[in-house]
Amino acid sequence: MGKANNRSKEILKLNLDYFSDFKLLYEEGIRFYANSKDIVFKLNIKKDVFSNVVEIIQTSQGENDIYFFSLWNGYFSVIMTDLTDSHIYSDLPAFIKNWNEGKGWDWDDDAELIDEYDLDWLIITIKEILPKYKNGVYDKLENHFKCFSDLVIFLEFVKNNNFELRICRN
């Protein structure tokens, strides 16, 4: 329990929610889930019988040693566009191609596992493009910079704790 408590303290210092302000405007979001490899991951899904609307429910950070980073689809689209524009499409991680093609996790109400190679690629690549959000073309987008900076810290937390990483629509 002590190790989980230390992880919890470390990650909870970070802003993990860049979505809830947009949820009130009925915007879509993206969520990255991190969990210890000895935890069986399962989304808490609530489906409205009448409207067929699916809602993913996660009550609190660290519950069952699962942590999540939520971001507005607008933030996610900006960074994914930068990632896809700056790399050969066939070299992109599968979860990015699935998002771009509207299939897999982007279409289903399921979370897609991101392997360690793609996690490393994501950390390195976001770090490479991060300066343009602070000092370059997007210097007016301070919230984008904060979101992407915190996302990198979250992803490094996942890597350093040897956690699994998943992505799904919020």
Secondary structure, DSSP 8 states (H G I E B T S, - for coil): -HHHHHHHHHHHTS--EESHHHHTTT--EEEEEEE-TTS-----EEE-TTT--EEE---STTGGGEEEEEEEHHHHHHHHHHHHHTS-GGGS-HHHHHHHHT-GGGTSSS-EEE-HHHHHHHHHHHHHHTHHHHTSTTTT-HHHHHHHHHHHHHHHHHHHTT-EEEEEE-
